[in-house]
Amino acid sequence: MANRAFSVSRLPGFTVTALAVFAILYLPILTLVAYSFNASQSVAVWGGLTLDWYGKAWANDHVKDATLRSLTIAVSASLISTTVATLAALGTTRRKPFKGQTFIYVMINQPLMVPEIVTAVALLIFFASIKIATGYQGLGYLILAHSAFCVPFAYLPIRARLEGMDFSLETAAADLYASPWQTFRHVTLPLLGPGIIAGSMLAFVISLDDVVITEFVKSGGQDTLPTYMLGQMRRQLTPEINAVSSMLLALTVALLTAFFLLTRKKTN
């Protein structure tokens, strides 16, 4: 009898384990979305269906300000971190191996390996010194802090894309007397596009929902949407928080869907 190919789905208990994992991951999210339509003031007592909490969240000036601030920081941090990550990926993959390459990999990915609270404290001390010396208290600190933290998240998919690309295409362009800039613009960049899109979207989402670094670096009146929600939960927990969370979830799903469609179009 011919041996069947190994499949993990045939292992005993695989189906039960998979269903349990999906339930643990997604049931709390589905519960949050369901209770965002709760007519009751309490988040624990069901009082019927209503859209009032979405209306209140939409009309809440504090939510609007925090959302706009979050989007400003996330877009800026995504652009900066993706640019830096692209340059770093090109510098570490589009050349022969060199001494100290592993050390550079470690330094680029350092925010992934160090607990976020350590990075937050380090950024707090660093930016506090600058604030005292300059007196500047603007959003620039949050943008730079988020950018530094998001670089490795953007770097990983970009580097993976570069390592999977055929280097002979760029060599062929050079053989046809293309300049390094022409080779990058017409060959490397179009092929690298899906990786850059993936890195920028990942950096955007990471920045958008960051709490720890934001709490340590922000000045007064600079609440982002996650820190505003955290503050509201400490004061009074209402289904309005569920509505804001659901809208944030919808934005994330929309970004992931757009990324899937864009990358599928590029690879087909």
GUBADREN-273397 format. One record per residue (C-alpha): residue in three letters; z, x, y; residue number from 1. Coordinates in steps of 0.1 Angstrom, whole numbers. Example, Ala and Ser with C-alpha at 12.3 -4.5 7.8 and 13.67 -1.06 7.14 Angstrom:
<nodes>
+---------+-------+-------+-------+-----+
: residuo :     Z :     X :     Y : num :
+---------+-------+-------+-------+-----+
:     ALA :    78 :   123 :   -45 :   1 :
:     SER :    71 :   137 :   -11 :   2 :
+---------+-------+-------+-------+-----+
</nodes>
This chain:
<nodes>
+---------+-------+-------+-------+-----+
: residuo :     Z :     X :     Y : num :
+---------+-------+-------+-------+-----+
:     MET :     0 :     0 :     0 :   1 :
:     ALA :   -10 :    14 :    34 :   2 :
:     ASN :    19 :    23 :    57 :   3 :
:     ARG :    22 :     0 :    87 :   4 :
:     ALA :    25 :    17 :   121 :   5 :
:     PHE :    60 :    18 :   134 :   6 :
:     SER :    69 :    -9 :   160 :   7 :
:     VAL :   103 :   -11 :   177 :   8 :
:     SER :    99 :   -49 :   178 :   9 :
:     ARG :   103 :   -50 :   140 :  10 :
:     LEU :   138 :   -35 :   141 :  11 :
:     PRO :   166 :   -58 :   131 :  12 :
:     GLY :   182 :   -76 :   161 :  13 :
:     PHE :   154 :   -65 :   186 :  14 :
:     THR :   146 :  -100 :   197 :  15 :
:     VAL :   182 :  -110 :   202 :  16 :
:     THR :   189 :   -78 :   221 :  17 :
:     ALA :   159 :   -82 :   243 :  18 :
:     LEU :   167 :  -118 :   252 :  19 :
:     ALA :   203 :  -108 :   260 :  20 :
:     VAL :   192 :   -80 :   283 :  21 :
:     PHE :   168 :  -103 :   301 :  22 :
:     ALA :   195 :  -130 :   305 :  23 :
:     ILE :   220 :  -105 :   319 :  24 :
:     LEU :   194 :   -91 :   343 :  25 :
:     TYR :   179 :  -124 :   356 :  26 :
:     LEU :   203 :  -152 :   351 :  27 :
:     PRO :   225 :  -141 :   381 :  28 :
:     ILE :   194 :  -139 :   403 :  29 :
:     LEU :   182 :  -173 :   392 :  30 :
:     THR :   217 :  -187 :   398 :  31 :
:     LEU :   217 :  -172 :   433 :  32 :
:     VAL :   184 :  -188 :   441 :  33 :
:     ALA :   195 :  -222 :   427 :  34 :
:     TYR :   227 :  -222 :   448 :  35 :
:     SER :   208 :  -214 :   479 :  36 :
:     PHE :   197 :  -251 :   477 :  37 :
:     ASN :   233 :  -263 :   473 :  38 :
:     ALA :   243 :  -290 :   497 :  39 :
:     SER :   280 :  -282 :   494 :  40 :
:     GLN :   297 :  -258 :   518 :  41 :
:     SER :   312 :  -240 :   488 :  42 :
:     VAL :   292 :  -215 :   468 :  43 :
:     ALA :   310 :  -225 :   436 :  44 :
:     VAL :   307 :  -263 :   437 :  45 :
:     TRP :   273 :  -280 :   433 :  46 :
:     GLY :   268 :  -307 :   459 :  47 :
:     GLY :   231 :  -316 :   454 :  48 :
:     LEU :   198 :  -303 :   468 :  49 :
:     THR :   192 :  -294 :   504 :  50 :
:     LEU :   171 :  -270 :   525 :  51 :
:     ASP :   196 :  -270 :   553 :  52 :
:     TRP :   209 :  -235 :   546 :  53 :
:     TYR :   174 :  -220 :   549 :  54 :
:     GLY :   170 :  -238 :   583 :  55 :
:     LYS :   204 :  -224 :   594 :  56 :
:     ALA :   195 :  -189 :   583 :  57 :
:     TRP :   162 :  -191 :   601 :  58 :
:     ALA :   178 :  -203 :   633 :  59 :
:     ASN :   206 :  -177 :   631 :  60 :
:     ASP :   201 :  -152 :   659 :  61 :
:     HIS :   222 :  -126 :   641 :  62 :
:     VAL :   201 :  -129 :   609 :  63 :
:     LYS :   169 :  -126 :   630 :  64 :
:     ASP :   182 :   -95 :   648 :  65 :
:     ALA :   194 :   -79 :   616 :  66 :
:     THR :   161 :   -87 :   598 :  67 :
:     LEU :   140 :   -72 :   626 :  68 :
:     ARG :   162 :   -41 :   627 :  69 :
:     SER :   159 :   -37 :   589 :  70 :
:     LEU :   121 :   -41 :   590 :  71 :
:     THR :   118 :   -16 :   618 :  72 :
:     ILE :   139 :    10 :   600 :  73 :
:     ALA :   123 :     4 :   566 :  74 :
:     VAL :    87 :     6 :   580 :  75 :
:     SER :    95 :    38 :   600 :  76 :
:     ALA :   114 :    54 :   571 :  77 :
:     SER :    86 :    45 :   547 :  78 :
:     LEU :    59 :    61 :   569 :  79 :
:     ILE :    79 :    92 :   575 :  80 :
:     SER :    91 :    97 :   539 :  81 :
:     THR :    57 :    90 :   524 :  82 :
:     THR :    41 :   115 :   547 :  83 :
:     VAL :    66 :   142 :   539 :  84 :
:     ALA :    65 :   133 :   502 :  85 :
:     THR :    26 :   135 :   501 :  86 :
:     LEU :    27 :   170 :   517 :  87 :
:     ALA :    54 :   181 :   494 :  88 :
:     ALA :    35 :   168 :   463 :  89 :
:     LEU :     3 :   185 :   474 :  90 :
:     GLY :    22 :   218 :   480 :  91 :
:     THR :    39 :   218 :   446 :  92 :
:     THR :    11 :   206 :   424 :  93 :
:     ARG :   -22 :   216 :   440 :  94 :
:     ARG :   -17 :   253 :   434 :  95 :
:     LYS :    -8 :   278 :   407 :  96 :
:     PRO :    29 :   279 :   395 :  97 :
:     PHE :    50 :   301 :   418 :  98 :
:     LYS :    84 :   316 :   418 :  99 :
:     GLY :   111 :   292 :   430 : 100 :
:     GLN :    90 :   261 :   422 : 101 :
:     THR :   118 :   246 :   401 : 102 :
:     PHE :   143 :   251 :   429 : 103 :
:     ILE :   120 :   233 :   453 : 104 :
:     TYR :   117 :   204 :   428 : 105 :
:     VAL :   155 :   203 :   427 : 106 :
:     MET :   159 :   203 :   465 : 107 :
:     ILE :   133 :   175 :   469 : 108 :
:     ASN :   150 :   153 :   443 : 109 :
:     GLN :   185 :   162 :   454 : 110 :
:     PRO :   193 :   127 :   469 : 111 :
:     LEU :   186 :   112 :   435 : 112 :
:     MET :   211 :   135 :   417 : 113 :
:     VAL :   239 :   135 :   443 : 114 :
:     PRO :   261 :   104 :   446 : 115 :
:     GLU :   249 :    83 :   476 : 116 :
:     ILE :   283 :    84 :   491 : 117 :
:     VAL :   282 :   122 :   493 : 118 :
:     THR :   248 :   120 :   511 : 119 :
:     ALA :   262 :    93 :   535 : 120 :
:     VAL :   293 :   114 :   544 : 121 :
:     ALA :   271 :   145 :   550 : 122 :
:     LEU :   247 :   125 :   572 : 123 :
:     LEU :   277 :   110 :   591 : 124 :
:     ILE :   291 :   145 :   599 : 125 :
:     PHE :   257 :   158 :   609 : 126 :
:     PHE :   247 :   130 :   631 : 127 :
:     ALA :   281 :   126 :   646 : 128 :
:     SER :   278 :   161 :   660 : 129 :
:     ILE :   245 :   153 :   675 : 130 :
:     LYS :   258 :   121 :   690 : 131 :
:     ILE :   287 :   139 :   707 : 132 :
:     ALA :   263 :   166 :   720 : 133 :
:     THR :   236 :   143 :   733 : 134 :
:     GLY :   252 :   109 :   738 : 135 :
:     TYR :   223 :    92 :   721 : 136 :
:     GLN :   233 :    62 :   700 : 137 :
:     GLY :   199 :    47 :   691 : 138 :
:     LEU :   182 :    37 :   658 : 139 :
:     GLY :   167 :    71 :   654 : 140 :
:     TYR :   197 :    83 :   633 : 141 :
:     LEU :   193 :    54 :   609 : 142 :
:     ILE :   155 :    60 :   606 : 143 :
:     LEU :   160 :    97 :   600 : 144 :
:     ALA :   188 :    91 :   575 : 145 :
:     HIS :   168 :    65 :   555 : 146 :
:     SER :   137 :    88 :   556 : 147 :
:     ALA :   156 :   117 :   542 : 148 :
:     PHE :   171 :    95 :   514 : 149 :
:     CYS :   137 :    79 :   506 : 150 :
:     VAL :   116 :   111 :   503 : 151 :
:     PRO :   123 :   116 :   465 : 152 :
:     PHE :   115 :    80 :   458 : 153 :
:     ALA :    81 :    84 :   474 : 154 :
:     TYR :    76 :   118 :   460 : 155 :
:     LEU :    79 :   109 :   423 : 156 :
:     PRO :    49 :    84 :   421 : 157 :
:     ILE :    28 :   106 :   443 : 158 :
:     ARG :    34 :   137 :   423 : 159 :
:     ALA :    28 :   118 :   390 : 160 :
:     ARG :    -5 :   106 :   404 : 161 :
:     LEU :   -15 :   141 :   414 : 162 :
:     GLU :    -6 :   156 :   381 : 163 :
:     GLY :   -28 :   130 :   364 : 164 :
:     MET :   -58 :   137 :   386 : 165 :
:     ASP :   -87 :   158 :   374 : 166 :
:     PHE :   -86 :   190 :   394 : 167 :
:     SER :  -122 :   198 :   385 : 168 :
:     LEU :  -134 :   171 :   410 : 169 :
:     GLU :  -119 :   191 :   439 : 170 :
:     THR :  -133 :   223 :   425 : 171 :
:     ALA :  -167 :   207 :   424 : 172 :
:     ALA :  -164 :   196 :   460 : 173 :
:     ALA :  -156 :   232 :   470 : 174 :
:     ASP :  -186 :   244 :   450 : 175 :
:     LEU :  -207 :   221 :   471 : 176 :
:     TYR :  -194 :   238 :   503 : 177 :
:     ALA :  -170 :   211 :   513 : 178 :
:     SER :  -142 :   224 :   535 : 179 :
:     PRO :  -106 :   219 :   524 : 180 :
:     TRP :  -102 :   190 :   549 : 181 :
:     GLN :  -135 :   173 :   536 : 182 :
:     THR :  -123 :   178 :   500 : 183 :
:     PHE :   -89 :   162 :   508 : 184 :
:     ARG :  -104 :   134 :   528 : 185 :
:     HIS :  -133 :   124 :   505 : 186 :
:     VAL :  -119 :   133 :   471 : 187 :
:     THR :   -82 :   139 :   469 : 188 :
:     LEU :   -70 :   112 :   493 : 189 :
:     PRO :   -90 :    83 :   477 : 190 :
:     LEU :   -79 :    92 :   442 : 191 :
:     LEU :   -43 :    96 :   455 : 192 :
:     GLY :   -43 :    62 :   472 : 193 :
:     PRO :   -25 :    42 :   445 : 194 :
:     GLY :     3 :    69 :   443 : 195 :
:     ILE :     7 :    68 :   481 : 196 :
:     ILE :     9 :    30 :   481 : 197 :
:     ALA :    34 :    30 :   453 : 198 :
:     GLY :    56 :    57 :   470 : 199 :
:     SER :    55 :    39 :   503 : 200 :
:     MET :    64 :     5 :   489 : 201 :
:     LEU :    92 :    20 :   468 : 202 :
:     ALA :   105 :    38 :   499 : 203 :
:     PHE :   103 :     6 :   519 : 204 :
:     VAL :   123 :   -14 :   494 : 205 :
:     ILE :   149 :    13 :   490 : 206 :
:     SER :   154 :    15 :   527 : 207 :
:     LEU :   154 :   -22 :   532 : 208 :
:     ASP :   183 :   -28 :   508 : 209 :
:     ASP :   204 :     3 :   515 : 210 :
:     VAL :   240 :    -3 :   524 : 211 :
:     VAL :   261 :    29 :   518 : 212 :
:     ILE :   241 :    52 :   541 : 213 :
:     THR :   236 :    25 :   567 : 214 :
:     GLU :   274 :    17 :   569 : 215 :
:     PHE :   282 :    54 :   575 : 216 :
:     VAL :   255 :    63 :   600 : 217 :
:     LYS :   250 :    31 :   621 : 218 :
:     SER :   266 :    27 :   655 : 219 :
:     GLY :   281 :    -6 :   668 : 220 :
:     GLY :   257 :   -35 :   670 : 221 :
:     GLN :   232 :   -18 :   646 : 222 :
:     ASP :   238 :   -40 :   615 : 223 :
:     THR :   209 :   -43 :   591 : 224 :
:     LEU :   204 :   -73 :   570 : 225 :
:     PRO :   223 :   -60 :   540 : 226 :
:     THR :   253 :   -48 :   561 : 227 :
:     TYR :   253 :   -81 :   580 : 228 :
:     MET :   254 :  -100 :   547 : 229 :
:     LEU :   282 :   -77 :   535 : 230 :
:     GLY :   302 :   -84 :   567 : 231 :
:     GLN :   296 :  -122 :   563 : 232 :
:     MET :   309 :  -121 :   527 : 233 :
:     ARG :   341 :  -106 :   540 : 234 :
:     ARG :   346 :  -134 :   565 : 235 :
:     GLN :   332 :  -167 :   551 : 236 :
:     LEU :   310 :  -170 :   520 : 237 :
:     THR :   285 :  -199 :   524 : 238 :
:     PRO :   252 :  -208 :   507 : 239 :
:     GLU :   235 :  -194 :   539 : 240 :
:     ILE :   241 :  -160 :   523 : 241 :
:     ASN :   223 :  -172 :   492 : 242 :
:     ALA :   194 :  -184 :   513 : 243 :
:     VAL :   191 :  -151 :   531 : 244 :
:     SER :   193 :  -133 :   497 : 245 :
:     SER :   166 :  -155 :   483 : 246 :
:     MET :   143 :  -148 :   512 : 247 :
:     LEU :   149 :  -111 :   508 : 248 :
:     LEU :   141 :  -115 :   471 : 249 :
:     ALA :   109 :  -134 :   479 : 250 :
:     LEU :    98 :  -105 :   502 : 251 :
:     THR :   104 :   -80 :   474 : 252 :
:     VAL :    85 :  -100 :   449 : 253 :
:     ALA :    56 :  -103 :   474 : 254 :
:     LEU :    55 :   -66 :   479 : 255 :
:     LEU :    55 :   -59 :   442 : 256 :
:     THR :    27 :   -84 :   437 : 257 :
:     ALA :     7 :   -69 :   465 : 258 :
:     PHE :    12 :   -34 :   450 : 259 :
:     PHE :     1 :   -46 :   415 : 260 :
:     LEU :   -31 :   -62 :   430 : 261 :
:     LEU :   -39 :   -32 :   451 : 262 :
:     THR :   -35 :    -7 :   423 : 263 :
:     ARG :   -53 :   -28 :   398 : 264 :
:     LYS :   -82 :   -31 :   422 : 265 :
:     LYS :   -82 :     6 :   427 : 266 :
:     THR :   -82 :    15 :   391 : 267 :
:     ASN :  -107 :   -11 :   379 : 268 :
+---------+-------+-------+-------+-----+
</nodes>
